[in-house]
Amino acid sequence: MILRFMLLLLALSGPAWTQLSASPAAGPVADILPVPLESYAPDEAGATLWQVLRHRITAEPLNLAASLIFLLAVVHTFLTARFRHWAHQVELAHGQARQERRELQPDPDEDGWPDEVSFKGQVLHFLGEVEAVFGLWVLVLAGAITWFKGWGATIAYIGEHVRYTEPMFVVIIMAMASTRPVLGFAERCMRIVATMGGGTAGAWWLSILIIAPVLGSFITEPAAMTIAALLLARQFYELKPSPKFAYATLGLLFVSISVGGTLTHFAAPPVLMVAAPWGWTMSYMFTHFGWKAVLGIVVSTLLLYACFRRELAQLEQARVAAAQNHPRRPERPIPLWITVVQLLFMALTVYFAHYPALFIGGFLFFLAFAQATAHHQSKLDLKPALLVGFFLAGLVIHGGLQGWWIAPVLTSLGEIELFLGASILTAVNDNAAITYLATLVPGFTEELKYAVVAGAVTGGGLTVIANAPNPAGQSILNRFFPDGITPGGLFLGALLPTVVMGLCFMLL
């Protein structure tokens, strides 16, 4: 618990995400992290991809060390379920041993000491927290930077170069979107659509998975993910679908949220990174990406609906039976003015998304308002949002040192290869980092620009780390999966909608 509290304090000191743009730094180029990509260029003209990568490792050995540490962190994310399983076994054995001691000593607390916990079990639980993985490996990365460059370089990179604006924004917008007035408003809006389909479990499933991702283009993807995940938890996952259907729905949600933010130029992080450098406006995004994304979301959702329509019918029977046996107590109505005020707080947060001093200040006023209207609010639980922010902060620290190999890989690919390469790279690195690095590549044609962004958003649902809002969805829905959300299950669940989205972007 102490270690987790320390990590949350670290998240508070800079929870966020990044513009990935270097701040001015003094000293020779070799002391700047990451090493500017243009500093390699004179020695790499005409070289093959392998020669370029080998040259960059020779010029800066930290490149290889940072990428190996990042690879180990990615592998760790695939092992979190195993760590949680080991933690459960250790704590079970610890509990049995404690029970045996109690049988020998009738009053184990007579000496004033509380019941002991398993330190080993707590450590394994911590290692099994997906949100803590990249932050944990930041400690290893900091050690490597200190070894190669010195402590000053570590402080300069983590404390000055990396920008945490976006993770901070994700923490705050996720906290606001999960409040009772906002969630109730979103639920009432989707209830209108679901009622058209009879208000069944299938109608709710369709309305949430089609409408919420598209809303991400206007309320931002993290807010859309939070609302969609909370509504799916209440209207779908509580009905206990089969594991196959549960993962298929999760994969569809992650992919749809990733592409659903492409109707505008400000809501999706990978689009935001390129909009200003490439001059992409809202009209450009809608005509080149938006309508294709909506079509892909609808087609993917209907395909999965057709595949699981029988199970949805069974879930509807379970929903009706549960409603008859355990009717829900009607909730206290929320005055309209409270909902309007909280929606305005969200709108202002989105508007000031690039100005931390403004949206953090606004959040403090929001907390005061929530306290003043506490009888109409649910308990504001900041822990999930902070853990998501911590996850993203760790991810961007690692991701900022991966440009040495991602940039030359992107420049070595053609249009189709670039689309596929961006989709694959997105699965092992945040998609906004992929598109940001693409803006640094000179000579990109419009076709190549389109391909790299399309690939980045298409692959945004394959893994938890592929898209910034994904950790928020996992944090909310993880409890509905007996062993936690596994990377393999998510990948398979996201495969069909990923293929559908890819075909829509590349063939239409």
VEXROPA-16102 format. One line per field, with one value per residue (C-alpha): residue in one letter; x negated, y negated, z negated. Coordinates in pm, 1 decimal, always signed. Example, Ala and Ser with C-alpha at 12.3 -4.5 7.8 and 13.67 -1.06 7.14 Angstrom:
2
resn	(a,s)
X	(-1230.0,-1367.0)
Y	(+450.0,+106.0)
Z	(-780.0,-714.0)
This chain:
508
resn	(m,i,l,r,f,m,l,l,l,l,a,l,s,g,p,a,w,t,q,l,s,a,s,p,a,a,g,p,v,a,d,i,l,p,v,p,l,e,s,y,a,p,d,e,a,g,a,t,l,w,q,v,l,r,h,r,i,t,a,e,p,l,n,l,a,a,s,l,i,f,l,l,a,v,v,h,t,f,l,t,a,r,f,r,h,w,a,h,q,v,e,l,a,h,g,q,a,r,q,e,r,r,e,l,q,p,d,p,d,e,d,g,w,p,d,e,v,s,f,k,g,q,v,l,h,f,l,g,e,v,e,a,v,f,g,l,w,v,l,v,l,a,g,a,i,t,w,f,k,g,w,g,a,t,i,a,y,i,g,e,h,v,r,y,t,e,p,m,f,v,v,i,i,m,a,m,a,s,t,r,p,v,l,g,f,a,e,r,c,m,r,i,v,a,t,m,g,g,g,t,a,g,a,w,w,l,s,i,l,i,i,a,p,v,l,g,s,f,i,t,e,p,a,a,m,t,i,a,a,l,l,l,a,r,q,f,y,e,l,k,p,s,p,k,f,a,y,a,t,l,g,l,l,f,v,s,i,s,v,g,g,t,l,t,h,f,a,a,p,p,v,l,m,v,a,a,p,w,g,w,t,m,s,y,m,f,t,h,f,g,w,k,a,v,l,g,i,v,v,s,t,l,l,l,y,a,c,f,r,r,e,l,a,q,l,e,q,a,r,v,a,a,a,q,n,h,p,r,r,p,e,r,p,i,p,l,w,i,t,v,v,q,l,l,f,m,a,l,t,v,y,f,a,h,y,p,a,l,f,i,g,g,f,l,f,f,l,a,f,a,q,a,t,a,h,h,q,s,k,l,d,l,k,p,a,l,l,v,g,f,f,l,a,g,l,v,i,h,g,g,l,q,g,w,w,i,a,p,v,l,t,s,l,g,e,i,e,l,f,l,g,a,s,i,l,t,a,v,n,d,n,a,a,i,t,y,l,a,t,l,v,p,g,f,t,e,e,l,k,y,a,v,v,a,g,a,v,t,g,g,g,l,t,v,i,a,n,a,p,n,p,a,g,q,s,i,l,n,r,f,f,p,d,g,i,t,p,g,g,l,f,l,g,a,l,l,p,t,v,v,m,g,l,c,f,m,l,l)
X	(+0.0,-285.4,-444.1,-113.9,-62.5,-409.1,-326.6,-0.9,-195.6,-425.2,-116.8,+12.0,-318.0,-269.4,+9.2,+67.2,-23.7,-242.1,-285.4,-610.6,-779.7,-1125.8,-1179.4,-1490.3,-1789.1,-2142.3,-2448.6,-2571.4,-2331.3,-2463.8,-2331.7,-1978.4,-1721.7,-1591.6,-1868.3,-1716.6,-1645.9,-1801.5,-2135.9,-2167.7,-2085.3,-2428.8,-2573.8,-2275.4,-2221.6,-2165.3,-2193.4,-1963.4,-1719.7,-1944.7,-2246.4,-2052.6,-1946.3,-2295.1,-2444.5,-2202.1,-2281.5,-2652.5,-2608.2,-2388.7,-2401.9,-2118.4,-1884.2,-1916.2,-1891.9,-1577.7,-1407.5,-1495.0,-1351.2,-1038.1,-1010.8,-1033.9,-760.7,-536.7,-603.7,-519.9,-174.8,-110.5,-203.8,+9.8,+280.9,+16.7,-112.1,+241.8,+285.0,-36.5,+74.0,+401.3,+218.0,-28.6,+245.4,+453.0,+157.0,+89.3,+451.0,+442.0,+121.8,+273.8,+583.2,+366.8,+189.0,+525.0,+632.4,+318.2,+359.3,+727.1,+670.6,+405.1,+450.0,+403.7,+57.4,+208.5,+77.9,+328.2,+366.7,+64.1,+79.8,-130.3,-404.7,-487.2,-121.8,-94.1,-406.7,-267.5,+63.6,-126.6,-316.9,+18.9,+165.2,+155.8,+173.1,-148.0,-359.5,-510.4,-562.0,-750.9,-975.6,-1037.1,-1251.3,-1461.4,-1475.5,-1584.4,-1864.9,-1975.3,-1971.3,-2171.4,-2422.2,-2476.2,-2421.0,-2422.8,-2154.9,-2123.3,-2013.7,-1752.4,-1604.6,-1615.8,-1435.8,-1168.5,-1124.4,-1160.7,-1138.4,-834.9,-508.4,-233.4,+53.2,+257.4,+248.1,+351.4,+640.0,+738.4,+746.5,+975.7,+1210.3,+1242.6,+1334.0,+1593.4,+1746.1,+1797.7,+2014.8,+2382.1,+2529.9,+2313.6,+2360.3,+2734.2,+2760.3,+2572.0,+2786.4,+3109.6,+2988.8,+2902.1,+3222.5,+3413.1,+3233.5,+3252.6,+3628.3,+3669.9,+3540.0,+3767.5,+3522.9,+3380.8,+3027.0,+2946.1,+3086.0,+2876.9,+2569.3,+2615.2,+2687.6,+2391.5,+2138.7,+2248.6,+2334.1,+2069.8,+1766.2,+1903.2,+1957.9,+1584.4,+1526.1,+1695.7,+1647.1,+1300.1,+1220.1,+1136.7,+1476.5,+1653.5,+1463.7,+1556.5,+1924.9,+1945.7,+1764.2,+1981.1,+2301.2,+2184.8,+2103.1,+2459.4,+2654.6,+2444.7,+2162.4,+2373.8,+2582.3,+2273.3,+2214.2,+1990.0,+1613.7,+1606.4,+1881.9,+1732.6,+1397.0,+1558.7,+1752.1,+1441.2,+1237.2,+1515.3,+1539.3,+1165.1,+1143.0,+1458.2,+1339.7,+1001.8,+1154.3,+1461.8,+1260.7,+1163.7,+1470.5,+1296.6,+936.3,+916.7,+1067.7,+833.9,+472.4,+316.4,+507.6,+429.1,+55.9,+73.3,+361.2,+155.5,-167.6,+20.4,+303.0,+583.6,+913.5,+1245.7,+1381.8,+1071.5,+1108.8,+1476.4,+1438.1,+1124.9,+1174.2,+1497.6,+1763.4,+1547.6,+1505.1,+1881.8,+1944.4,+1681.1,+1827.9,+2178.0,+2064.5,+1844.6,+2117.7,+2383.2,+2151.4,+2090.3,+2460.7,+2537.9,+2276.6,+2408.7,+2778.3,+2880.4,+2673.9,+2814.8,+3162.9,+3058.8,+2916.1,+3245.4,+3428.0,+3182.3,+3233.4,+3613.2,+3590.5,+3349.4,+3575.0,+3873.1,+3689.3,+3473.6,+3629.6,+3399.4,+3491.7,+3561.9,+3282.8,+3339.7,+3398.9,+3120.5,+3221.4,+3160.2,+2946.0,+2694.7,+2655.9,+2615.7,+2348.9,+2147.3,+2172.0,+2039.4,+1748.7,+1670.3,+1700.0,+1458.6,+1214.7,+1220.0,+1180.6,+876.9,+733.3,+389.0,+362.6,+308.9,+321.5,+672.3,+829.4,+676.9,+807.8,+1145.5,+1138.4,+1090.3,+1404.1,+1577.9,+1482.8,+1627.2,+1950.2,+1971.8,+1931.8,+2200.5,+2442.9,+2328.7,+2685.6,+2722.9,+2377.8,+2227.2,+1904.2,+1620.5,+1356.8,+1033.1,+825.6,+912.3,+849.2,+517.3,+401.2,+489.5,+298.3,+1.9,+14.8,+12.9,-261.5,-484.9,-398.5,-496.3,-823.1,-916.3,-762.5,-962.7,-1283.0,-1155.8,-1169.3,-1521.9,-1384.6,-1018.5,-1096.1,-1328.8,-1087.2,-805.5,-1015.7,-1112.6,-751.6,-514.8,-149.9,+0.7,-305.7,-292.6,+72.2,+0.5,-322.1,-152.4,+124.8,-130.5,-353.4,-47.8,+13.1,-321.5,-338.5,-83.7,+70.8,+20.2,-355.9,-342.9,-167.2,-383.6,-700.2,-545.3,-529.1,-908.3,-965.8,-1042.2,-882.5,-571.1,-310.0,+60.7,+115.1,-150.7,-17.7,+328.2,+192.4,-3.1,+288.3,+539.4,+312.8,+254.5,+625.9,+718.3,+475.8,+579.3,+784.9,+544.2,+378.3,+433.9,+133.9,+235.6,+467.6,+474.7,+839.4,+798.3,+664.3,+976.0,+1197.3,+991.9,+999.9,+1380.7,+1451.8,+1169.9,+1387.7,+1617.9,+1337.1,+1255.6,+879.3,+871.2,+854.8,+583.1,+384.1,+452.6,+826.8,+835.3,+630.0,+860.1,+1168.9,+1042.2,+927.3,+1254.4,+1340.2,+976.1,+993.3,+1326.8,+1193.8,+880.4,+1083.2,+1303.6,+1006.3,+800.0,+1064.7,+1319.5)
Y	(+0.0,-239.3,-171.3,-230.3,-552.9,-671.4,-596.3,-789.5,-1085.1,-1060.3,-1062.7,-1374.5,-1550.4,-1513.7,-1280.3,-1323.0,-1261.1,-1453.9,-1685.3,-1494.7,-1818.2,-1894.5,-2194.6,-2407.0,-2251.5,-2363.3,-2157.3,-1946.2,-1741.5,-1419.6,-1531.1,-1604.1,-1327.5,-1204.4,-1273.1,-1492.5,-1280.0,-1534.7,-1494.9,-1143.3,-1239.4,-1340.9,-998.1,-798.4,-915.8,-613.5,-362.1,-62.9,-43.1,+198.9,-23.3,-325.6,-147.4,-9.0,-355.3,-509.6,-246.2,-307.3,-684.3,-658.2,-323.3,-443.9,-398.6,-21.9,-12.8,-230.2,-16.9,+309.7,+172.7,+64.5,+413.1,+569.5,+333.1,+438.6,+805.4,+732.0,+606.1,+947.9,+1117.2,+912.0,+1179.6,+1435.2,+1208.3,+1164.1,+1541.6,+1587.7,+1316.6,+1499.9,+1826.6,+1661.5,+1483.9,+1801.5,+1992.2,+1702.4,+1703.9,+2078.8,+2044.1,+1760.0,+1968.9,+2254.5,+2013.1,+1886.8,+2240.0,+2276.5,+1928.4,+1845.8,+1469.2,+1380.1,+1005.3,+1005.3,+857.3,+554.0,+630.5,+627.6,+919.4,+936.2,+916.1,+1102.8,+869.9,+1108.1,+1120.1,+740.0,+707.7,+959.8,+770.3,+453.4,+625.7,+744.1,+392.5,+298.1,-70.2,-43.8,+143.1,-143.7,-354.8,-66.5,-29.3,-405.0,-338.1,-98.4,-347.0,-622.7,-397.8,-336.8,-707.2,-784.0,-512.3,-640.1,-1014.1,-1101.4,-1207.3,-1552.4,-1402.8,-1190.2,-1494.9,-1696.4,-1430.6,-1316.1,-1650.0,-1895.6,-1732.9,-1508.5,-1701.3,-1557.8,-1776.9,-1500.8,-1247.7,-1522.9,-1601.6,-1232.6,-1211.7,-1514.1,-1442.4,-1080.2,-1195.4,-1440.9,-1195.4,-933.7,-1158.8,-1077.7,-1385.1,-1338.2,-962.9,-1001.0,-1251.1,-1019.7,-725.7,-918.0,-1015.4,-657.0,-530.6,-722.0,-525.7,-196.2,-243.2,-249.9,+107.0,+207.7,+124.7,+476.6,+577.1,+593.1,+244.6,+102.0,+284.2,+140.1,-214.8,-236.8,-88.5,-305.6,-639.0,-670.6,-632.2,-898.4,-1132.2,-1100.0,-1340.5,-1615.9,-1536.9,-1378.0,-1008.7,-967.0,-1105.2,-886.7,-579.4,-648.9,-697.1,-396.7,-166.1,-268.1,-219.9,+115.2,+224.7,+146.7,+253.4,+543.6,+680.9,+713.5,+967.9,+1193.9,+1259.3,+1544.7,+1473.5,+1479.8,+1220.4,+1013.3,+987.3,+926.5,+634.7,+496.9,+517.4,+351.3,+73.1,+0.5,-0.4,-210.5,-469.6,-488.5,-569.1,-749.6,-1059.2,-1123.1,-1327.2,-1634.0,-1750.9,-1801.2,-1497.8,-1206.9,-1233.6,-1082.3,-1332.2,-1620.8,-1556.4,-1611.7,-1857.9,-2176.5,-2065.8,-1926.2,-2181.3,-1929.1,-2104.1,-1967.6,-1953.4,-1762.4,-1512.4,-1448.2,-1407.0,-1189.6,-998.3,-1075.8,-922.2,-614.5,-575.8,-597.8,-341.5,-109.8,-142.5,-60.0,+234.3,+382.8,+348.9,+505.8,+795.5,+876.8,+831.4,+1091.6,+1328.8,+1301.2,+1231.3,+1558.6,+1482.4,+1129.9,+1283.8,+1499.4,+1194.5,+1014.9,+1300.5,+1274.7,+897.1,+931.1,+1198.6,+987.9,+683.6,+884.6,+1050.1,+757.3,+435.9,+139.4,-135.8,-451.2,-704.9,-1052.4,-1283.3,-1528.8,-1892.0,-1999.9,-2297.1,-2070.1,-1857.5,-2166.4,-2311.1,-1988.8,-1959.5,-2316.0,-2217.7,-1935.8,-2168.7,-2417.2,-2136.7,-2025.2,-2383.9,-2440.1,-2091.5,-2231.6,-2463.1,-2265.1,-2570.5,-2648.5,-2302.9,-2206.8,-2529.6,-2457.5,-2108.9,-2257.4,-2466.7,-2150.9,-1967.8,-2253.2,-2240.2,-1861.8,-1900.0,-2167.3,-1938.5,-1615.5,-1489.2,-1466.9,-1321.0,-975.0,-925.2,-1076.0,-802.1,-950.5,-635.4,-481.7,-812.3,-864.5,-513.8,-571.1,-899.5,-723.9,-457.3,-718.5,-922.5,-615.8,-526.6,-863.7,-865.0,-537.5,-632.5,-952.2,-749.8,-518.4,-764.7,-655.6,-334.7,-419.8,-715.4,-527.3,-233.2,-466.6,-630.9,-293.4,-190.7,-251.1,-349.4,-6.7,+104.0,-219.6,-163.1,+192.0,+87.8,-194.7,+43.5,+294.0,+32.9,-117.0,+214.3,+182.9,-195.8,-470.1,-571.9,-944.6,-884.0,-716.8,-1008.7,-1267.1,-1103.5,-1101.9,-1483.4,-1489.0,-1291.6,-1523.4,-1464.6,-1277.9,-1290.0,-1336.7,-966.8,-866.7,-1110.4,-960.1,-604.9,-657.2,-825.3,-569.3,-287.7,-447.8,-486.1,-149.0,+38.5,-159.3,+123.0,+415.1,+359.5,+152.6,-68.7,-138.0,-432.7,-675.8,-611.0,-231.3,-216.2,-402.6,-136.6,+142.8,-14.8,-30.6,+310.9,+521.8,+650.1,+832.4,+1063.5,+1339.8,+1327.1,+964.3,+847.9,+1049.7,+907.6,+1216.1,+1198.3,+828.0,+877.6,+1151.0,+951.4,+647.3,+836.4,+835.9,+466.4,+376.0,+552.9,+389.5,+43.2,+104.1,+200.8,-107.0,-342.0,-188.3,-82.7,-365.4)
Z	(+0.0,-79.9,+257.3,+436.3,+241.0,+345.8,+708.7,+684.4,+544.5,+845.4,+1068.9,+892.8,+951.5,+1324.5,+1427.9,+1795.4,+2145.1,+2386.0,+2676.5,+2729.3,+2833.4,+2701.4,+2480.1,+2527.8,+2359.0,+2314.0,+2385.9,+2676.6,+2885.0,+2733.7,+2391.9,+2515.7,+2473.9,+2698.0,+2946.3,+3223.3,+3528.5,+3762.8,+3587.6,+3734.9,+4095.2,+4232.4,+4162.2,+4291.8,+4650.3,+4874.2,+4588.5,+4550.7,+4258.9,+4072.1,+4126.5,+4002.5,+3684.6,+3622.5,+3673.4,+3425.1,+3164.3,+3213.0,+3193.0,+2882.6,+2691.9,+2466.4,+2764.6,+2746.3,+2368.0,+2363.2,+2629.9,+2453.1,+2128.5,+2315.4,+2468.2,+2123.1,+2001.0,+2291.3,+2213.5,+1849.4,+1953.3,+2107.1,+1778.0,+1539.7,+1523.9,+1426.1,+1148.0,+1015.1,+1015.4,+819.3,+575.2,+516.4,+449.3,+209.6,+15.6,-0.6,-146.7,-384.1,-501.8,-565.8,-766.4,-969.8,-1039.0,-1166.2,-1402.4,-1527.4,-1613.0,-1823.7,-1980.2,-2052.8,-2072.1,-1815.3,-1875.2,-2250.7,-2209.3,-2035.5,-1686.6,-1396.6,-1157.3,-933.5,-554.8,-303.1,-184.3,+99.6,+203.1,+201.3,+417.3,+666.7,+673.8,+751.5,+1032.4,+1166.4,+1190.4,+1558.8,+1470.5,+1266.8,+1523.0,+1719.8,+1410.0,+1251.0,+1554.5,+1555.5,+1248.5,+1454.1,+1740.1,+1502.6,+1384.0,+1743.4,+1830.6,+1516.6,+1604.3,+1958.2,+1914.5,+1548.2,+1302.3,+1457.3,+1789.1,+1609.4,+1439.4,+1762.2,+1965.6,+1719.4,+1546.5,+1835.7,+2177.6,+2133.8,+2133.7,+1913.7,+2034.0,+2195.9,+1907.6,+1671.6,+1903.4,+1918.9,+1538.3,+1507.6,+1798.7,+1682.6,+1330.3,+1463.7,+1711.0,+1440.2,+1220.3,+1171.4,+1351.4,+1662.7,+1676.1,+1618.0,+1903.0,+2140.6,+2033.6,+2097.4,+2444.6,+2534.5,+2375.5,+2641.9,+2913.3,+2721.7,+2671.9,+3047.9,+3042.8,+2756.6,+2476.4,+2490.0,+2398.6,+2769.5,+2830.8,+2547.0,+2675.5,+3023.7,+2911.0,+2672.8,+2915.0,+3208.2,+3048.3,+2775.4,+3007.9,+3244.9,+2949.5,+2889.7,+3177.2,+2976.7,+2606.2,+2663.2,+2671.8,+2299.1,+2199.1,+2456.2,+2332.6,+1970.7,+2047.8,+2281.9,+2039.1,+1743.8,+1945.1,+2082.0,+1728.0,+1618.6,+1928.6,+2058.2,+1846.1,+1530.9,+1726.7,+1732.8,+2103.8,+2214.0,+2210.4,+2590.3,+2617.6,+2335.6,+2514.2,+2853.3,+2704.5,+2533.9,+2854.1,+3053.0,+2794.3,+2801.4,+3181.0,+3223.4,+2970.3,+3146.7,+3485.7,+3352.2,+3272.2,+3633.9,+3731.5,+3588.0,+3564.1,+3186.5,+3009.7,+3097.4,+2970.4,+3287.7,+3502.9,+3270.5,+3317.6,+3694.8,+3739.0,+3698.9,+3875.0,+4174.5,+4181.7,+4136.6,+4060.7,+3937.6,+4291.7,+4405.7,+4122.5,+4191.7,+4567.5,+4549.0,+4222.0,+4041.2,+4262.4,+4318.7,+3941.6,+3884.0,+4156.5,+4009.6,+3659.5,+3782.8,+3998.5,+3722.9,+3462.2,+3686.5,+3777.1,+3411.8,+3338.9,+3605.7,+3459.9,+3102.0,+3158.1,+2989.5,+2681.3,+2672.7,+2669.4,+2371.6,+2196.2,+2251.9,+2077.7,+1789.8,+1776.3,+1760.2,+1489.1,+1284.6,+1318.8,+1192.2,+902.7,+800.7,+925.3,+906.4,+668.8,+867.6,+830.5,+696.7,+994.4,+1065.1,+1124.0,+1479.4,+1378.2,+1201.6,+1513.0,+1730.1,+1501.3,+1502.5,+1879.0,+1898.6,+1675.6,+1919.3,+2217.7,+2060.7,+1980.3,+2343.7,+2462.6,+2237.6,+2300.2,+2390.0,+2090.4,+1768.1,+1540.8,+1670.4,+1676.3,+1339.5,+1189.7,+1343.0,+1191.4,+844.2,+896.6,+1020.4,+699.5,+496.2,+698.4,+658.3,+281.4,+267.6,+455.4,+291.2,+236.6,+615.9,+678.6,+656.2,+464.0,+664.8,+683.6,+817.0,+778.8,+1122.4,+1298.3,+1118.6,+1205.5,+1569.8,+1564.1,+1405.2,+1675.1,+1951.6,+1787.0,+1773.8,+2131.4,+2273.0,+2079.7,+2247.5,+2582.3,+2607.5,+2645.6,+2920.8,+3211.4,+3309.5,+3460.4,+3531.9,+3762.4,+4002.3,+4010.0,+4118.6,+4389.8,+4538.1,+4614.9,+4905.0,+4868.6,+4795.9,+4602.3,+4401.5,+4312.1,+4195.1,+4024.7,+3835.5,+3724.0,+3594.5,+3429.8,+3262.3,+3085.5,+2903.5,+2870.7,+2821.4,+3154.3,+3088.5,+3068.2,+3409.7,+3576.3,+3398.9,+3530.9,+3878.6,+3865.9,+3828.0,+4147.1,+4442.2,+4780.8,+4668.7,+4947.5,+4872.9,+4942.7,+4691.4,+4431.8,+4471.5,+4449.6,+4127.6,+3944.7,+4073.5,+3958.4,+3619.1,+3538.1,+3688.8,+3463.7,+3155.5,+3006.0,+3035.3,+2697.3,+2385.3,+2463.3,+2824.3,+2753.1,+2460.2,+2352.8,+2343.0,+1984.3,+1870.7,+2027.6,+1880.5,+1535.3,+1541.5,+1697.2,+1555.8,+1269.2,+1513.2,+1628.8,+1375.5,+1435.6,+1543.3,+1903.2,+2076.0,+2370.4,+2582.1,+2525.7,+2608.6,+2925.2,+3055.0,+2960.2,+3150.1,+3460.2,+3659.2,+3607.9,+3679.7,+4015.4,+4098.3,+4012.5,+4214.3,+4521.2,+4484.8,+4461.2,+4741.3,+4995.1,+4977.4)
